[in-house]
């Protein structure tokens, strides 16, 4: 195995690992999103808490163009 092949294989491994981590992050985001929606419907929370969280989410979305 030549040096070129060795480094190409390593690059492909890193790329595959990155794809796997991205998929895991997407799944975690979906799970967190579901829990957050449940909290938004909670009657115990005050309007101020809901407004604050909505504002934080809007700022985050604007910063990262989600």
Secondary structure, DSSP 8 states (H G I E B T S, - for coil): --HHHHHHHHHHHHHHHHHHHHHHHHHHHHHHHHHHHHHHT-TTS-HHHHHHHHHHHHHHHHHHT-
